[in-house]
């Protein structure tokens, strides 16, 4: 090992000597040896080992701090969630749902608190590591300022994410568990952080959206929703009879259905986008219940229609437009 180090040092000195024109120093190996021995390698290796061990120990310490902190935060918010559940009946609810507003707000604040705590610990860990290496972080921050340093490091986007995330939470635009459409991505809010918002799509895909890129937020979990039930028919179908059957099903089921809000509306006959003919029924539902209501009432309508002896198309049937009269 010592021979290899000496060869490297000799090569470096030889190159330097060739550039300066000092051929005599190159020819004299004792010069290179003396120069190499002028370094206190024992002290250098000792300091390097000490710093590496210190960095490892500090990293382990901060890892423990992260684990303990997250556990404490989770315990605090779980306890708060339990208290909310016990007072569920007396707390204000989200329009159209039975879940209290405080419950979803508590979930949102939990994800935010965990996010902020994690980034804070990472900041102090980096500060400690850089200080151990010998980089004067405090002097840099005092001389340049935190924001100037952030801009100098290209962190404008990070600051923009934080500001945007703050206004999303301050204006109470979304909460964890709500169904939303953000930048044409539909799904349920999984987490709201200081940098990104996580949306789980209907098919299970987890989407990470940077807060600064959120331009339009459509919250589908507040207020009543509307679902359209389409019953495909043929031109020969007795339309008025089918509408009477649909009306009788609505009179029987809707008054006792907790998911239905208001009275259903039988829109009548119309053409769908695929060119098929259908009778459409508008049903107003509680938020996040429109899919279940659509499936339930479509099944009820079809069952009642088939019991009445009326045949419906088994697949989409394209109905051509009636020919125009010619003179």
C-alpha positions in Angstrom: 0.0 0.0 0.0 2.8 2.4 0.9 4.6 1.6 -2.3 1.5 2.4 -4.3 1.0 5.7 -2.5 4.6 6.6 -3.1 4.4 5.8 -6.8 1.3 8.0 -7.2 3.0 10.8 -5.3 6.2 10.4 -7.4 4.2 10.5 -10.6 2.4 13.7 -9.5 5.7 15.4 -8.6 7.3 14.2 -11.9 4.5 15.8 -13.9 4.9 19.1 -11.9 8.6 19.1 -12.4 8.4 18.6 -16.1 6.0 21.5 -16.4 8.4 23.8 -14.4 11.5 22.4 -16.2 13.1 21.1 -13.0 14.6 17.9 -14.4 17.1 17.5 -11.5 14.3 17.1 -8.9 12.7 14.4 -11.1 15.9 12.5 -11.3 16.3 12.7 -7.5 13.8 10.3 -5.8 14.8 11.4 -2.4 13.1 14.8 -3.0 9.8 13.1 -3.7 10.2 10.9 -0.7 10.9 13.8 1.6 7.9 15.7 0.2 5.6 12.7 0.7 6.9 12.2 4.3 6.3 15.8 5.2 2.5 15.0 5.6 1.4 13.6 8.9 -0.6 10.7 7.4 -1.3 9.2 10.8 -3.1 12.3 11.9 -4.9 12.6 8.6 -6.2 9.0 8.7 -7.2 9.5 12.4 -9.2 12.6 11.6 -10.8 11.0 8.6 -11.8 7.9 10.6 -13.1 10.1 13.5 -15.3 12.1 11.1 -16.7 9.0 9.3 -17.6 7.4 12.7 -19.1 10.7 13.9 -21.2 11.0 10.7 -22.5 7.4 11.1 -23.4 7.9 14.7 -25.2 11.2 14.1 -27.1 9.6 11.2 -28.2 6.8 13.5 -29.2 9.3 16.1 -31.3 11.3 13.6 -32.9 8.1 12.3 -34.0 7.3 15.8 -35.3 10.8 16.3 -37.4 10.5 13.0 -38.9 7.2 14.2 -39.7 8.4 17.7 -41.1 11.7 16.4 -43.4 10.1 13.8 -44.6 7.6 16.5 -45.5 10.5 18.9 -47.2 12.5 16.1 -49.2 9.4 15.1 -50.3 8.6 18.7 -51.4 12.2 19.2 -53.6 12.4 16.0 -54.9 8.9 16.6 -56.1 9.9 20.0 -57.7 13.0 18.5 -59.4 10.9 15.9 -60.8 8.7 18.6 -62.2 11.7 20.4 -63.8 12.9 17.2 -65.4 9.5 16.6 -66.9 9.5 20.1 -68.4 12.9 19.5 -69.4 12.1 15.9 -73.1 12.7 16.3 -72.6 16.2 17.8 -70.1 17.5 15.2 -70.9 19.2 11.9 -70.8 16.9 8.9 -69.6 17.3 5.4 -72.6 17.9 3.1 -74.1 14.7 2.0 -72.0 12.4 4.2 -72.1 11.1 7.7 -68.4 11.8 8.4 -67.6 14.9 10.6 -65.6 17.7 9.0 -63.1 17.5 11.9 -62.3 13.8 11.1 -61.0 14.5 7.6 -59.3 17.7 8.8 -57.5 15.7 11.4 -56.2 13.3 8.8 -55.0 16.2 6.7 -53.2 17.8 9.6 -51.6 14.5 10.5 -50.0 14.1 7.0 -48.9 17.7 7.0 -47.4 17.5 10.5 -45.5 14.3 9.6 -44.2 16.0 6.4 -43.0 19.1 8.2 -41.4 17.1 11.0 -39.5 15.0 8.4 -38.1 17.9 6.5 -37.1 19.7 9.7 -35.1 16.7 10.9 -33.5 16.3 7.4 -32.5 20.0 7.5 -30.8 19.7 10.9 -29.1 16.4 9.9 -27.6 18.0 6.8 -26.5 21.0 8.9 -24.8 18.7 11.4 -23.1 16.7 8.6 -21.8 19.7 6.8 -20.5 21.2 10.1 -18.6 18.0 10.9 -17.0 18.1 7.4 -15.8 21.6 8.1 -18.2 23.6 5.9 -19.2 26.9 7.7 -22.9 26.5 7.2 -23.8 29.1 9.8 -21.5 31.7 8.2 -23.0 31.0 4.8 -26.6 31.4 6.1 -25.7 34.6 8.0 -23.9 36.1 5.0 -26.3 35.2 2.2 -29.6 34.8 4.1 -31.8 31.7 4.0 -33.9 32.9 1.1 -31.0 34.1 -0.9 -29.2 30.8 -0.4 -32.4 28.9 -1.4 -32.7 30.9 -4.6 -28.9 30.5 -5.2 -29.3 26.7 -5.0 -32.2 26.7 -7.4 -34.9 26.1 -4.8 -37.5 28.6 -6.2 -39.8 25.7 -7.0 -39.5 24.3 -3.5 -40.5 27.7 -2.0 -43.4 27.9 -4.5 -44.6 24.4 -3.5 -44.7 25.5 0.2 -46.6 28.7 -0.5 -49.1 26.9 -2.7 -49.6 24.1 -0.2 -50.1 26.7 2.5 -53.0 28.4 0.6 -54.5 25.0 -0.2 -54.7 24.2 3.5 -55.6 27.7 4.6 -58.5 27.9 2.2 -59.6 24.4 3.1 -59.8 23.4 -0.5 -59.3 19.6 0.1 -58.9 17.2 2.9 -57.6 13.6 3.2 -60.1 11.1 2.0 -62.1 13.4 -0.2 -62.7 12.6 -3.9 -61.3 15.3 -6.1 -60.2 16.1 -9.7 -56.9 17.9 -9.8 -55.3 18.7 -13.2 -57.6 16.2 -14.9 -56.6 13.4 -12.4 -59.6 12.0 -10.5 -59.2 10.1 -7.3 -59.1 10.3 -3.5 -56.7 12.5 -1.5 -54.2 10.4 0.3 -51.9 13.1 1.7 -51.3 16.8 1.6 -47.7 17.8 2.1 -45.7 21.0 2.0 -44.3 19.9 -1.4 -46.7 17.5 -3.0 -50.3 16.4 -2.9 -50.9 12.6 -3.3 -54.0 11.4 -5.2 -55.0 7.8 -5.4 -56.9 7.2 -8.7 -60.0 5.0 -8.9 -57.8 2.1 -10.3 -55.3 2.4 -7.4 -52.6 4.5 -9.1 -50.9 6.8 -6.6 -50.2 10.2 -8.2 -47.8 12.8 -6.8 -48.7 16.3 -7.9 -46.4 19.2 -7.0 -48.4 21.9 -5.2 -47.2 24.7 -7.5 -48.6 22.8 -10.5 -52.1 22.6 -9.0 -54.2 25.0 -11.1 -57.8 23.6 -10.8 -59.3 21.7 -7.9 -62.7 20.1 -8.3 -63.9 18.7 -4.9 -66.5 16.0 -5.5 -67.0 15.3 -1.8 -68.9 18.4 -0.8 -72.5 18.9 -1.7 -74.9 16.6 -3.5 -73.9 14.9 -6.7 -76.0 13.8 -9.7 -75.9 10.5 -11.5 -77.5 9.7 -14.8 -79.0 6.3 -15.3 -79.5 5.4 -19.0 -81.8 2.5 -20.1 -81.1 1.6 -23.7 -84.2 1.0 -25.8 -85.2 0.3 -29.4 -87.5 2.4 -31.6 -90.2 -0.2 -31.1 -90.0 0.0 -27.3 -93.2 1.4 -25.6 -91.5 4.5 -24.3 -94.4 5.8 -22.1 -94.9 2.4 -20.5 -91.2 2.1 -19.7 -91.3 5.6 -18.1 -94.3 4.6 -16.0 -92.4 1.6 -14.8 -89.4 3.7 -13.9 -91.6 6.2 -12.1 -93.2 3.4 -10.0 -89.7 2.1 -9.0 -88.7 5.6 -7.9 -91.9 6.0 -5.8 -91.2 2.7 -4.1 -87.5 2.9 -3.5 -86.4 6.6 -3.3 -88.4 7.8 -0.2 -86.6 5.1 1.9 -83.2 5.4 0.3 -80.8 7.5 2.5 -78.4 8.0 -0.5 -81.0 9.8 -2.5 -81.3 13.6 -2.2 -84.5 15.2 -3.6 -86.8 13.8 -6.2 -85.6 11.9 -9.3 -86.2 13.4 -12.7 -87.1 11.3 -15.7 -85.4 13.2 -18.5 -87.0 11.2 -21.3 -85.7 9.8 -24.6 -82.4 10.9 -26.1 -79.5 9.8 -28.2 -76.3 8.7 -26.4 -72.8 9.5 -27.6 -72.5 6.0 -29.2 -75.6 6.6 -31.3 -77.9 4.3 -29.3 -81.4 5.4 -28.0 -82.0 5.5 -24.3 -84.3 6.8 -21.6 -82.3 8.9 -19.1 -83.1 9.3 -15.4 -81.4 12.0 -13.2 -80.8 11.0 -9.6 -79.4 13.4 -7.0 -77.3 11.6 -4.4 -75.1 12.2 -1.4 -71.5 12.8 -2.2 -69.4 9.8 -3.1 -72.6 7.6 -3.4 -73.4 8.2 -7.1 -71.7 5.1 -8.4 -73.5 2.8 -6.0 -76.8 4.5 -6.6 -76.4 4.3 -10.4 -75.7 0.5 -10.3 -78.5 -0.1 -7.8 -81.2 1.8 -9.7 -80.1 0.5 -13.1 -80.6 -3.0 -11.9 -84.0 -2.2 -10.4 -85.2 -0.5 -13.6 -84.1 -3.4 -15.8 -85.7 -6.0 -13.5 -89.0 -4.2 -13.4 -89.0 -3.7 -17.2 -88.2 -7.3 -18.0 -91.0 -8.4 -15.5 -93.4 -6.3 -17.5 -92.5 -8.4 -20.6 -90.7 -5.6 -22.4 -87.5 -6.6 -24.3 -84.5 -4.3 -24.4 -81.4 -4.4 -26.6 -78.7 -6.7 -25.2 -75.9 -4.5 -26.6 -75.7 -0.8 -27.8 -77.9 -0.5 -30.8 -77.1 2.3 -33.2 -80.3 3.9 -34.4 -80.1 5.8 -37.7 -81.6 9.2 -38.0 -85.0 9.2 -39.7 -84.8 10.1 -43.4 -85.7 13.6 -44.4 -88.7 14.1 -46.7 -87.8 15.1 -50.2 -90.0 17.2 -52.4 
